[in-house]
Amino acid sequence: DQYIVDEACARCLETCEQQELSFRIKTLNGDTRFIRAILSIIVMPDETKYFQFVYVDVTEQVLAEQERSTNQHSYLLLSVFDDINEVNLYDDTITYISTRKSRDTVATQHGLAKVFERWAKSNIHPDDGERYLAFIAPENLKKCFEKKGDYNFPNLEIRYKEGDEDYHWVSITVMNIEDGVYLFCSMDIEERKRAMEYYGERESIEARRREQERYQIIIEETDTIVVEWDFASHAFYHSDALDKFDLVVKPGEEISSKSFLRCVHPDDLSEAREFFRAYREGGKKHSEKTVRIRLKNGEYNWCKVTGTFVYDEKGKPSRALGTITNVHDEVETKKSLEETTESMNNLVKNLSIGFAIVKIKNERITPVFISDKACELIGTTRKKFTSIENFEVKSKEEKQFIENLTKSTKHKKRMDVTLRYPLEKGGFVWLRAVGSSTKDDDGGYTSYIAVDDVTEKVMYEQDERWRDEKYKLLAQMTDAVAFDYEPRTNTLTYSLFSKKHGYVERCIKNYSEVMLRTNMIHPDYKEAVYRELMRASKKESNVTLEFIANNYGTGYYWRRAYCISIPGEDGSIYKVVGNIENVQREKEIQTEATEGKLYRRAITANTVAVAEFNLTNGDFDIVSMDQRLAPEFYDFPNYFLWETQKDYIHPDDYASNAGRINKQALSVSFRSGVVNYSLQYRIKKRDGSYVWVSTKIHLTSAVNEKEIKGIAYTRIIDDIKKNEAELRQRAERDAVTGLFNRGTTEERIENAISDASTSSVVVVLDVDNFKGLNDAYGHPTGDKILRLVSDAIQTSCRKSDIVGRLGGDEFVAYLHGAKLEEARLTVDRIFSKVREEAEEFSSGVAVTLSGGMTVTDPDRDMHFKEVYERADRALYKAKGNGKNQYCVE
């Protein structure tokens, strides 16, 4: 169930909403427990995110529900099956759940292997026992249900009996309830088996009867020759059709294979000898060859010779039954067709268009050949196309094509037609067919047709016509301006509907230069419009853009443009089309609504002060002020006005924020689309202290874009900042010693090793016999010892070093840039301070340390795990040498 937890974490990170999930866990003793959990995210002040899981063990409820579900399934399954048993591989039990028979008690037996073996010996037919045991083997059951979602339940049919009754056929079907738990459902199929046997016997008799009828028809109605040959008595029977062949039997000679070989074509003798050798040496029961046999007129015809051979108890051939079928026309036609097909394939295999050949005679059209590409275009297969004896017209498009083909054939002209062709699977394609014909000796014509898919071209032309009409209609119904821009010629054509002049279309050459040179577009938006137009001209795009443009000399008004790029056949953009609409009134309404919304947000945001300002003329007004807090602060304009901020904002915060909240920076940001700011910094109170505040700034503008206005509101967040620091302290520090905890220690040392350009020393320290001290003097004394050791390590190390507690009585110190000799002196000081402090702490408690140290290598890609393991090996070496010392690796 790991994926369930992973997906829930991903959704929680993405939506920041609580997630409910259910999954299974393994306990230490190997049991499976069902868990239901609620997952949420805790965001720390430093924006570190932690997952919080709240667990509930719902194993008992799930098992109860599974039991209810099993009973329900049992009642349902009992309508189909006679007996239902539950097999539990984990508990090694089999339970009789329900049955149609007289047994009405639910019984459970333990020891599956013994139960199944007992049934196999006493209840199951001896011939089926091994199959039954192999079928119910645990490894076989697990293998059957390895694939999740596979609903093909394994099934076994065996003969079964109870007590003294006769064996009867039963069918066993296995269903997987959960891992290791299965339902064995059985039903009596004795009657079905008997019916199938009876049906099989009738089918066999009927098949033999039909076979005899076919045999008789072949002999009487066809040219197929039937022969029967008894090798022992040399008796030879054949149908009359054999008299057509020049089968030579010399006087006094008995019929033999030599008699047949004399009338076989010399080039096919090896194939004929192989036919007879198959039963003499190979022991085959059936043989088949196609060879040429001489007729009495001296010609050779292709014949298919088949033989079925019967062998005696010693394995020698005793009889032969066979047929000889004249397939001369079939073979010759096939060879001719293969040669023609090969020639045509070589001709058209490299063509990018489809190719077909048809014969036309007396208005009868017969397909001859079609290429794979043509089959693909019209949705057919080569076999299906060439098997048509006369082309049947099914649609008006096909009728149009046939008329054009027939007309071009009669007038000896080249056909070139574009038509819409419906496909059998639905839909249609536009095809261009080009063809010409040649006259045949029999008075008919052979037409050679090339077919190409021009759907994209035709549809594009239709779209172009439709788009032109749409633009005209749009221009007539609204005051929108339709335009298209051709990047290759840098020409823009626009059209509009005027009440005075009607539909007007104008063209501007060198448009990009004209746009940048003139005042058609407001200077603040020229660059954006030019940039989007160039982007749409180079890459297929769908662009929506708002800007301010000159309204034919009457002033600037807001416009909204929509445009799309149209690529050509080579993939490059050959046209950008779209329309421009007047959205001036929409902008006025939007601005009024935005200003009202900003005022309501500022007034209701639990603020200390709200200010309104104008970046254009410098006006600044305090809209509201919390009078309870006013005496503690200077006049609030001092905190907002750019000229006086430096004296009233903490120096560290002013340096980082001054460049973001002056008039010039805000104006530039607003022009680029940034209208919201959120800042956190410290401001000075009248008593000289500083307090953390959060200021939010919202920028807006008048509709004519001449003035930029703003609202700023400030609230105190000092308590939040203090809580952040406290939470950070708890997250990073060890509660007993105040040192960095394990996670923080590993992270900081990992980063230090990665950033270091010189070698450093890592020291791991361990309190000797700490468990014994803890057990003897109690946990409070143990905590005092840990604090004693941590103080000794901290006071012996430098501020640039990293000191942390890894857990239990184990400490680590990263001595930044230290040499090995410097590290030895530091560890000696730690050992000495621990001994001195321990004596003052208690005369009866002896506290000593063991340590291990190692040196990092800045030229290698080292990590904390590697250096820790090296130092830890040195530590255990020191303990093995008698403790109260340290070693180096």
URPE-V29474 format. One record per residue. N is the residue number from 1. SS is DSSP state (~ for helix, > for strand, _ for the rest). NEAR is the number of other ideal C-beta (glycine too) atoms within 10 Angstrom. D_CENTER is the distance of its C-alpha to the mean C-alpha in Angstrom with 1 decimal. Layout:
BEGIN
N;SS;NEAR;D_CENTER + N;SS;NEAR;D_CENTER
END
This chain:
BEGIN
1;_;12;19.1 + 2;~;7;18.1 + 3;~;8;14.6 + 4;~;13;16.6 + 5;~;17;18.7 + 6;~;10;15.9 + 7;~;12;14.2 + 8;~;21;17.7 + 9;~;16;18.7 + 10;~;11;15.9 + 11;~;14;16.9 + 12;~;19;20.5 + 13;~;12;20.2 + 14;~;8;18.7 + 15;~;10;21.1 + 16;_;11;24.0 + 17;_;10;24.6 + 18;_;13;25.5 + 19;>;19;23.0 + 20;>;9;24.1 + 21;>;18;22.5 + 22;>;14;23.8 + 23;>;15;23.3 + 24;>;13;25.5 + 25;>;13;27.3 + 26;>;9;29.7 + 27;_;8;33.3 + 28;_;5;35.5 + 29;_;5;37.3 + 30;_;6;34.1 + 31;_;9;34.0 + 32;>;13;30.8 + 33;>;15;31.1 + 34;>;19;29.1 + 35;>;18;28.5 + 36;>;15;27.9 + 37;>;18;27.3 + 38;>;14;27.3 + 39;>;18;25.4 + 40;>;14;26.6 + 41;>;16;26.9 + 42;>;10;30.3 + 43;>;10;30.7 + 44;_;13;33.7 + 45;_;15;36.1 + 46;_;11;34.7 + 47;_;6;31.3 + 48;_;11;30.1 + 49;>;11;27.7 + 50;>;10;28.1 + 51;>;14;26.3 + 52;>;12;28.9 + 53;>;13;28.4 + 54;>;10;31.0 + 55;>;11;30.9 + 56;>;11;32.7 + 57;>;12;33.3 + 58;_;16;32.9 + 59;~;14;33.3 + 60;~;10;36.5 + 61;~;12;35.1 + 62;~;16;32.0 + 63;~;11;34.2 + 64;~;11;36.7 + 65;~;12;34.0 + 66;~;14;32.8 + 67;~;10;36.4 + 68;~;10;36.9 + 69;~;11;33.8 + 70;~;17;35.1 + 71;~;12;38.5 + 72;~;10;37.1 + 73;~;16;35.1 + 74;~;17;38.3 + 75;~;11;40.4 + 76;~;10;37.9 + 77;~;17;37.6 + 78;_;16;41.3 + 79;_;7;41.8 + 80;_;10;40.3 + 81;_;22;41.2 + 82;_;16;44.6 + 83;>;19;43.7 + 84;>;24;40.7 + 85;>;20;40.6 + 86;>;20;38.2 + 87;>;22;37.6 + 88;>;16;36.5 + 89;_;14;35.8 + 90;_;10;35.9 + 91;_;14;39.2 + 92;_;14;40.5 + 93;>;15;41.8 + 94;>;22;42.0 + 95;>;15;42.9 + 96;>;16;44.5 + 97;>;20;42.7 + 98;>;19;44.4 + 99;>;17;46.4 + 100;_;13;48.4 + 101;_;8;51.3 + 102;_;5;54.3 + 103;_;11;52.7 + 104;_;8;51.8 + 105;_;6;51.3 + 106;_;11;48.0 + 107;_;9;48.5 + 108;>;11;46.4 + 109;>;14;47.1 + 110;>;10;46.0 + 111;_;12;45.4 + 112;~;17;42.9 + 113;~;12;44.0 + 114;~;11;47.7 + 115;~;17;47.0 + 116;~;18;45.0 + 117;~;13;47.6 + 118;~;12;50.4 + 119;~;16;48.9 + 120;~;19;48.2 + 121;~;10;51.9 + 122;~;10;53.6 + 123;_;16;51.5 + 124;>;21;49.4 + 125;_;16;50.9 + 126;~;10;51.6 + 127;~;10;49.6 + 128;~;19;46.5 + 129;~;16;46.7 + 130;~;11;44.7 + 131;~;15;41.9 + 132;~;20;41.9 + 133;~;16;41.8 + 134;~;11;38.9 + 135;~;18;36.9 + 136;~;23;37.3 + 137;_;13;36.8 + 138;~;13;34.3 + 139;~;8;32.3 + 140;~;13;32.0 + 141;~;18;30.9 + 142;~;14;28.2 + 143;~;11;26.9 + 144;~;16;27.0 + 145;_;16;24.6 + 146;_;7;22.2 + 147;_;9;19.2 + 148;_;5;18.0 + 149;_;4;18.3 + 150;_;10;20.8 + 151;_;7;23.8 + 152;_;8;26.2 + 153;_;14;28.9 + 154;_;17;31.2 + 155;>;11;34.7 + 156;>;17;38.1 + 157;>;14;41.4 + 158;>;20;44.6 + 159;>;18;48.3 + 160;>;20;49.3 + 161;_;14;52.6 + 162;_;9;54.0 + 163;_;6;57.6 + 164;_;5;60.0 + 165;_;8;58.1 + 166;_;7;57.0 + 167;_;16;53.5 + 168;>;15;51.2 + 169;>;19;47.6 + 170;>;22;44.8 + 171;>;17;41.1 + 172;>;20;38.9 + 173;>;17;35.3 + 174;>;19;33.2 + 175;>;16;30.7 + 176;>;17;28.6 + 177;>;15;29.3 + 178;>;11;27.6 + 179;_;11;27.5 + 180;_;15;30.9 + 181;>;16;32.3 + 182;>;24;32.9 + 183;>;20;34.9 + 184;>;19;37.3 + 185;>;24;38.3 + 186;>;18;41.2 + 187;>;16;43.2 + 188;>;16;46.3 + 189;_;16;45.8 + 190;~;14;49.3 + 191;~;10;50.2 + 192;~;13;47.0 + 193;~;16;47.8 + 194;~;11;51.3 + 195;~;11;50.3 + 196;~;12;47.8 + 197;~;10;50.6 + 198;~;10;53.0 + 199;~;10;50.6 + 200;~;10;49.9 + 201;~;10;53.7 + 202;~;10;54.2 + 203;~;10;51.4 + 204;~;10;52.9 + 205;~;10;56.3 + 206;~;10;55.1 + 207;~;10;53.1 + 208;~;10;56.2 + 209;~;10;58.2 + 210;~;10;55.9 + 211;~;10;55.8 + 212;~;10;59.6 + 213;~;10;59.7 + 214;~;10;57.3 + 215;~;12;59.4 + 216;~;11;62.5 + 217;~;11;61.0 + 218;~;16;60.0 + 219;~;15;63.5 + 220;~;9;65.3 + 221;~;8;63.2 + 222;_;14;61.5 + 223;_;11;62.5 + 224;_;16;60.5 + 225;>;22;62.9 + 226;>;18;62.8 + 227;>;18;64.6 + 228;>;13;65.5 + 229;>;21;67.1 + 230;>;13;68.8 + 231;_;16;69.1 + 232;_;10;71.8 + 233;_;10;74.2 + 234;_;10;73.1 + 235;_;12;73.0 + 236;>;16;70.9 + 237;>;11;69.8 + 238;>;16;68.2 + 239;_;18;67.8 + 240;~;9;70.1 + 241;~;16;67.5 + 242;~;14;68.0 + 243;~;11;71.4 + 244;~;16;69.6 + 245;>;18;68.8 + 246;_;15;71.3 + 247;_;16;71.1 + 248;_;13;74.0 + 249;_;13;75.8 + 250;_;9;79.0 + 251;_;4;82.1 + 252;_;5;82.3 + 253;_;10;78.7 + 254;_;11;76.3 + 255;_;15;72.9 + 256;_;14;70.3 + 257;~;14;67.2 + 258;~;12;69.5 + 259;~;15;70.6 + 260;~;20;67.1 + 261;~;15;66.5 + 262;_;13;69.6 + 263;_;17;68.1 + 264;>;22;64.6 + 265;_;15;63.8 + 266;~;8;64.5 + 267;~;10;61.0 + 268;~;18;59.5 + 269;~;13;61.8 + 270;~;10;59.3 + 271;~;15;56.8 + 272;~;20;59.6 + 273;~;14;60.8 + 274;~;13;57.3 + 275;~;20;57.4 + 276;~;19;60.5 + 277;~;13;59.6 + 278;~;19;56.5 + 279;~;22;58.6 + 280;~;12;61.5 + 281;_;8;59.6 + 282;_;10;55.9 + 283;_;12;56.6 + 284;_;15;54.0 + 285;_;13;54.4 + 286;>;11;53.2 + 287;>;19;53.5 + 288;>;13;52.8 + 289;>;18;53.8 + 290;>;15;54.3 + 291;>;21;57.6 + 292;>;19;60.4 + 293;>;23;63.6 + 294;>;17;67.0 + 295;>;15;68.5 + 296;_;11;72.3 + 297;_;7;72.4 + 298;_;7;71.1 + 299;_;11;67.6 + 300;>;18;64.5 + 301;>;17;61.7 + 302;>;20;58.2 + 303;>;22;58.0 + 304;>;16;55.4 + 305;>;21;57.1 + 306;>;16;55.6 + 307;>;22;57.2 + 308;>;15;56.7 + 309;>;20;58.8 + 310;>;13;60.4 + 311;>;14;61.5 + 312;_;11;64.3 + 313;_;6;64.2 + 314;_;6;64.9 + 315;_;7;61.9 + 316;_;12;64.0 + 317;>;20;63.3 + 318;>;15;65.7 + 319;>;16;64.6 + 320;>;18;62.3 + 321;>;14;61.0 + 322;>;19;59.6 + 323;>;20;59.2 + 324;>;24;59.8 + 325;>;18;58.1 + 326;>;20;59.0 + 327;_;15;55.7 + 328;~;16;57.4 + 329;~;10;56.3 + 330;~;13;52.7 + 331;~;16;52.5 + 332;~;12;54.2 + 333;~;11;52.0 + 334;~;12;48.9 + 335;~;11;50.2 + 336;~;10;51.1 + 337;~;13;47.7 + 338;~;10;45.9 + 339;~;10;48.0 + 340;~;13;47.5 + 341;~;13;43.7 + 342;~;10;43.5 + 343;~;11;45.6 + 344;~;16;43.5 + 345;~;12;40.3 + 346;~;9;41.7 + 347;~;12;42.8 + 348;~;19;39.7 + 349;_;11;36.9 + 350;_;6;36.6 + 351;_;13;37.1 + 352;_;6;34.3 + 353;_;15;35.9 + 354;>;22;36.6 + 355;>;19;40.0 + 356;>;24;42.1 + 357;>;17;45.7 + 358;>;23;47.7 + 359;>;16;51.4 + 360;>;20;53.5 + 361;>;13;56.8 + 362;_;6;58.8 + 363;_;8;55.9 + 364;>;11;53.8 + 365;>;20;50.5 + 366;>;14;49.1 + 367;>;19;45.8 + 368;>;16;46.2 + 369;>;21;43.1 + 370;>;26;39.7 + 371;_;22;37.2 + 372;~;14;33.5 + 373;~;18;32.7 + 374;~;24;35.1 + 375;~;17;33.6 + 376;~;12;30.2 + 377;~;21;31.8 + 378;~;19;33.8 + 379;_;15;31.3 + 380;_;17;33.5 + 381;_;12;34.1 + 382;~;15;37.0 + 383;~;9;38.5 + 384;~;11;38.4 + 385;~;18;39.9 + 386;~;17;42.7 + 387;_;9;43.7 + 388;_;13;44.9 + 389;_;9;48.8 + 390;_;9;49.3 + 391;_;17;46.7 + 392;_;8;46.5 + 393;_;13;46.0 + 394;_;10;43.6 + 395;_;13;42.9 + 396;~;11;44.9 + 397;~;15;42.7 + 398;~;16;43.5 + 399;~;11;47.1 + 400;~;14;47.2 + 401;~;21;45.7 + 402;~;16;48.3 + 403;~;12;51.1 + 404;~;17;50.3 + 405;~;22;50.0 + 406;~;17;53.3 + 407;~;11;55.1 + 408;~;19;54.1 + 409;~;22;55.2 + 410;~;11;58.6 + 411;_;10;59.3 + 412;_;11;57.9 + 413;_;12;55.6 + 414;_;10;52.1 + 415;>;19;49.5 + 416;>;13;46.9 + 417;>;15;45.1 + 418;>;13;41.8 + 419;>;17;40.7 + 420;>;14;37.8 + 421;>;19;36.8 + 422;>;16;35.1 + 423;_;12;32.4 + 424;_;9;32.6 + 425;_;6;29.0 + 426;_;7;29.7 + 427;_;9;29.9 + 428;>;14;32.0 + 429;>;17;32.4 + 430;>;18;35.2 + 431;>;22;37.0 + 432;>;17;39.8 + 433;>;20;42.1 + 434;>;15;44.8 + 435;>;21;47.4 + 436;>;17;50.8 + 437;>;24;53.1 + 438;>;10;55.8 + 439;>;11;58.6 + 440;_;12;58.9 + 441;_;5;62.1 + 442;_;8;61.9 + 443;_;8;62.0 + 444;_;16;58.3 + 445;>;21;55.7 + 446;>;16;52.5 + 447;>;21;50.0 + 448;>;15;47.3 + 449;>;19;44.5 + 450;>;18;41.7 + 451;>;22;38.7 + 452;>;19;36.2 + 453;>;18;33.4 + 454;_;15;34.5 + 455;~;17;32.3 + 456;~;10;30.9 + 457;~;14;34.4 + 458;~;16;36.0 + 459;~;11;33.4 + 460;~;14;33.7 + 461;~;12;37.5 + 462;~;11;37.3 + 463;~;12;35.1 + 464;~;13;37.6 + 465;~;10;40.5 + 466;~;10;38.8 + 467;~;14;37.9 + 468;~;14;41.5 + 469;~;10;42.9 + 470;~;13;40.5 + 471;~;23;41.6 + 472;~;15;45.2 + 473;~;12;44.7 + 474;~;17;42.9 + 475;~;22;45.7 + 476;~;12;48.3 + 477;~;9;46.8 + 478;_;14;46.1 + 479;_;11;47.2 + 480;_;22;43.9 + 481;>;20;44.2 + 482;>;23;42.0 + 483;>;22;41.4 + 484;>;18;39.9 + 485;>;23;39.9 + 486;>;16;40.0 + 487;_;19;38.9 + 488;_;11;40.7 + 489;_;11;44.0 + 490;_;15;43.4 + 491;>;14;44.8 + 492;>;20;44.0 + 493;>;17;45.3 + 494;>;20;45.4 + 495;>;20;47.0 + 496;>;21;48.3 + 497;>;19;50.7 + 498;>;10;54.1 + 499;_;5;56.6 + 500;_;5;59.3 + 501;_;8;57.9 + 502;>;9;55.2 + 503;>;12;52.1 + 504;>;13;52.2 + 505;>;13;50.1 + 506;>;10;50.6 + 507;>;10;49.3 + 508;>;17;49.0 + 509;>;11;49.0 + 510;_;12;47.7 + 511;~;21;45.9 + 512;~;17;44.1 + 513;~;10;47.5 + 514;~;13;49.3 + 515;~;17;46.7 + 516;~;14;47.1 + 517;~;10;50.9 + 518;_;11;51.8 + 519;_;12;51.3 + 520;_;15;49.3 + 521;>;20;46.5 + 522;_;17;47.3 + 523;~;9;47.4 + 524;~;12;44.8 + 525;~;18;42.2 + 526;~;17;43.2 + 527;~;11;40.9 + 528;~;16;37.8 + 529;~;20;38.5 + 530;~;14;39.2 + 531;~;11;36.0 + 532;~;18;33.8 + 533;~;20;35.7 + 534;~;13;35.3 + 535;~;14;31.5 + 536;~;23;31.3 + 537;~;20;33.6 + 538;~;11;31.5 + 539;_;11;27.9 + 540;_;12;26.6 + 541;_;14;26.7 + 542;>;10;27.3 + 543;>;15;29.9 + 544;>;10;31.7 + 545;>;18;34.6 + 546;>;13;37.6 + 547;>;18;40.9 + 548;>;20;44.7 + 549;>;18;46.8 + 550;>;15;50.5 + 551;_;13;51.6 + 552;_;8;54.1 + 553;_;6;56.4 + 554;_;7;56.5 + 555;_;10;54.2 + 556;>;20;50.5 + 557;>;18;48.1 + 558;>;22;44.4 + 559;>;24;42.3 + 560;>;16;38.6 + 561;>;20;37.1 + 562;>;14;34.1 + 563;>;20;33.2 + 564;>;13;30.6 + 565;>;22;30.5 + 566;>;16;31.1 + 567;>;12;30.3 + 568;_;11;32.5 + 569;_;9;31.9 + 570;_;6;31.8 + 571;_;7;29.0 + 572;_;14;31.5 + 573;>;20;32.4 + 574;>;15;35.7 + 575;>;17;36.1 + 576;>;23;35.1 + 577;>;20;36.1 + 578;>;22;36.3 + 579;>;20;38.8 + 580;>;20;40.6 + 581;>;15;41.8 + 582;>;17;44.3 + 583;_;14;42.9 + 584;~;15;46.0 + 585;~;11;46.8 + 586;~;13;43.2 + 587;~;20;43.3 + 588;~;14;46.7 + 589;~;10;45.5 + 590;~;14;42.4 + 591;~;15;44.5 + 592;~;11;47.0 + 593;~;10;44.3 + 594;~;14;42.7 + 595;~;17;46.0 + 596;~;10;46.8 + 597;~;12;43.5 + 598;~;21;44.0 + 599;~;16;47.5 + 600;~;10;46.4 + 601;~;15;43.6 + 602;~;21;46.1 + 603;~;14;48.9 + 604;_;9;46.8 + 605;_;13;44.9 + 606;_;9;47.4 + 607;_;23;48.7 + 608;_;23;51.8 + 609;>;23;52.4 + 610;>;21;51.1 + 611;>;24;52.1 + 612;>;18;52.0 + 613;>;22;52.3 + 614;>;15;52.6 + 615;_;18;51.3 + 616;_;14;53.3 + 617;_;10;56.8 + 618;_;11;56.4 + 619;_;11;57.3 + 620;>;16;56.3 + 621;>;10;57.0 + 622;>;13;56.3 + 623;>;15;55.2 + 624;>;13;55.3 + 625;>;16;56.2 + 626;_;16;56.2 + 627;~;7;59.9 + 628;~;8;59.7 + 629;~;14;58.0 + 630;~;13;59.9 + 631;_;8;62.8 + 632;_;13;60.5 + 633;>;22;59.1 + 634;_;15;60.6 + 635;_;13;60.5 + 636;_;22;56.8 + 637;~;15;57.1 + 638;~;16;57.6 + 639;~;22;54.0 + 640;~;20;52.5 + 641;_;16;54.8 + 642;_;15;53.6 + 643;_;10;57.2 + 644;_;14;57.9 + 645;~;19;54.6 + 646;~;11;55.4 + 647;~;10;58.2 + 648;_;20;56.4 + 649;>;22;52.9 + 650;_;16;52.3 + 651;~;9;52.6 + 652;~;11;49.3 + 653;~;18;47.4 + 654;~;18;49.4 + 655;~;11;48.5 + 656;~;11;44.8 + 657;~;18;44.9 + 658;_;15;47.9 + 659;_;10;46.0 + 660;_;12;43.6 + 661;_;19;46.1 + 662;_;14;49.0 + 663;~;16;49.7 + 664;~;10;48.7 + 665;~;15;45.2 + 666;~;21;44.5 + 667;~;14;45.7 + 668;~;10;43.5 + 669;~;15;40.4 + 670;~;17;41.2 + 671;~;14;41.5 + 672;_;9;38.0 + 673;_;7;36.6 + 674;_;12;36.7 + 675;_;17;38.8 + 676;>;10;38.0 + 677;>;18;39.1 + 678;>;8;39.1 + 679;>;16;41.4 + 680;>;13;42.7 + 681;>;21;46.0 + 682;>;18;49.4 + 683;>;23;52.5 + 684;>;17;56.2 + 685;>;15;58.3 + 686;_;9;62.1 + 687;_;6;62.7 + 688;_;6;60.8 + 689;_;10;57.8 + 690;>;17;54.2 + 691;>;18;51.7 + 692;>;18;47.9 + 693;>;23;47.0 + 694;>;18;43.9 + 695;>;22;44.6 + 696;>;18;42.3 + 697;>;20;43.2 + 698;>;19;42.2 + 699;>;20;43.3 + 700;>;17;44.1 + 701;>;20;46.4 + 702;_;14;48.9 + 703;_;18;47.8 + 704;_;14;49.9 + 705;_;15;47.9 + 706;_;9;51.3 + 707;_;14;51.1 + 708;>;20;48.4 + 709;>;20;48.8 + 710;>;20;47.2 + 711;>;20;47.3 + 712;>;24;47.1 + 713;>;25;47.3 + 714;>;25;47.7 + 715;>;15;47.3 + 716;>;19;48.2 + 717;_;15;45.5 + 718;~;13;47.8 + 719;~;10;47.0 + 720;~;13;43.3 + 721;~;17;43.7 + 722;~;12;45.9 + 723;~;12;43.4 + 724;~;15;40.7 + 725;~;11;43.1 + 726;~;11;43.9 + 727;~;15;40.3 + 728;~;14;39.5 + 729;~;10;42.6 + 730;~;11;41.5 + 731;~;15;37.9 + 732;~;17;39.3 + 733;>;16;42.6 + 734;_;19;43.8 + 735;_;9;45.9 + 736;_;13;48.7 + 737;_;21;49.4 + 738;_;13;48.0 + 739;_;25;46.3 + 740;>;21;42.6 + 741;_;18;40.5 + 742;~;14;38.3 + 743;~;11;35.1 + 744;~;16;36.9 + 745;~;24;39.0 + 746;~;18;36.2 + 747;~;14;34.4 + 748;~;17;37.6 + 749;~;24;38.8 + 750;~;16;35.4 + 751;~;12;35.7 + 752;~;19;39.3 + 753;~;21;38.8 + 754;~;12;36.1 + 755;~;8;38.4 + 756;_;16;41.7 + 757;_;7;43.6 + 758;_;10;46.3 + 759;_;14;46.4 + 760;_;23;46.7 + 761;>;26;47.6 + 762;>;27;45.6 + 763;>;28;47.8 + 764;>;26;46.9 + 765;>;27;49.7 + 766;>;21;50.3 + 767;>;22;53.2 + 768;_;18;55.3 + 769;_;15;55.8 + 770;~;18;54.1 + 771;~;11;53.2 + 772;~;9;56.9 + 773;~;18;58.0 + 774;~;19;55.6 + 775;~;11;56.8 + 776;~;12;60.5 + 777;~;15;60.7 + 778;_;11;57.9 + 779;~;9;54.6 + 780;~;8;56.5 + 781;~;15;58.3 + 782;~;19;55.0 + 783;~;14;53.5 + 784;~;17;56.7 + 785;~;22;56.3 + 786;~;21;52.7 + 787;~;15;53.9 + 788;~;20;56.8 + 789;~;26;54.6 + 790;~;19;52.1 + 791;~;16;55.1 + 792;~;24;56.6 + 793;~;27;53.4 + 794;~;17;52.8 + 795;~;10;56.4 + 796;~;20;56.5 + 797;_;20;53.4 + 798;_;12;53.0 + 799;_;6;51.1 + 800;_;11;48.7 + 801;_;20;47.8 + 802;>;20;45.0 + 803;>;22;46.2 + 804;>;27;44.2 + 805;>;24;44.3 + 806;>;20;41.6 + 807;>;10;42.7 + 808;_;12;45.8 + 809;_;20;48.5 + 810;>;16;46.4 + 811;>;28;46.6 + 812;>;25;45.3 + 813;>;29;46.7 + 814;>;25;45.3 + 815;>;24;48.4 + 816;_;17;47.2 + 817;_;15;48.9 + 818;_;25;51.4 + 819;_;14;53.2 + 820;~;13;53.7 + 821;~;9;57.4 + 822;~;13;56.6 + 823;~;21;54.1 + 824;~;16;56.8 + 825;~;12;59.1 + 826;~;21;56.5 + 827;~;24;55.9 + 828;~;12;59.6 + 829;~;15;60.1 + 830;~;24;57.5 + 831;~;20;59.2 + 832;~;12;62.6 + 833;~;17;61.6 + 834;~;23;60.0 + 835;~;15;63.3 + 836;~;11;65.4 + 837;~;16;63.4 + 838;~;18;63.3 + 839;~;12;67.1 + 840;~;8;67.5 + 841;~;15;64.9 + 842;_;13;66.7 + 843;_;8;69.3 + 844;_;7;68.0 + 845;_;15;64.3 + 846;_;13;63.5 + 847;_;22;60.2 + 848;_;14;59.1 + 849;>;25;55.8 + 850;>;25;54.1 + 851;>;23;51.8 + 852;>;25;49.8 + 853;>;27;48.9 + 854;>;24;47.0 + 855;>;18;46.8 + 856;_;22;43.6 + 857;_;13;43.1 + 858;_;13;41.9 + 859;_;8;41.3 + 860;_;9;38.6 + 861;_;8;35.2 + 862;_;17;36.2 + 863;_;13;34.6 + 864;~;21;36.3 + 865;~;10;35.3 + 866;~;15;37.1 + 867;~;25;40.3 + 868;~;19;40.4 + 869;~;12;40.3 + 870;~;20;43.1 + 871;~;25;45.2 + 872;~;19;44.7 + 873;~;14;46.0 + 874;~;19;49.0 + 875;~;23;49.5 + 876;~;14;49.6 + 877;~;16;52.0 + 878;~;23;54.3 + 879;~;16;54.2 + 880;~;10;55.1 + 881;_;12;58.0 + 882;_;9;59.6 + 883;_;13;57.6 + 884;_;16;59.1 + 885;_;16;58.0 + 886;>;24;55.0 + 887;>;19;53.7 + 888;>;19;51.8 + 889;_;15;49.0
END
